[in-house]
């Protein structure tokens, strides 16, 4: 318990992963992929990130994703979608994102599960700041592939850093290539063989 500014006691609750929610999400994701197929059959590969954009490290990462990675994706002919979701996202990023038709910025969702069900890949452009990246843990435990920076895995246990569906890239060029390759792989997995 903590006393905050003389306003009474507040309980400090550490971040916790809900294993039942993760297992339920994993099952829904597998069911959706079995029903609707891979990204190519739904129209586009969706890479997504979420976080409050009034938190400076989140905004810096999202701005970098749009201003540094997106031009490289556009030059490669990226046909996917990047979904950025978070409080004050439109205000902070709307103008920058408008330059790239494949970047969608959104502030509100009916449910966080809506985000997790939409994405094929979680992107965590963690360039500065500290703290536990719960979304990264949730994605890895839910079977959602993750693309992040070296800072995104800093301090994580080895079993998370070595997860088979975790990609760590340090620069915009590596990010763009990984996103483009991920999209191409998704399409190739469902393309008929010659």
Secondary structure, DSSP 8 states (H G I E B T S, - for coil): -EE-TTS-EE--------HHHHHHHHHHHHHHHHHH-SHHHHTS-EEEEE--TTSHHHHHHHHHIIIIIHHHHHHHT--SEEEEE-TTHHHHHHHHHTT-TTEEEE---S-HHHHHHH-SEEEE---S--S--HHHHHHHHHT-EEEE-HHHHTT--HHHHT-TTEEE--SHHHHHHHHHHHHHHHHHHHS---
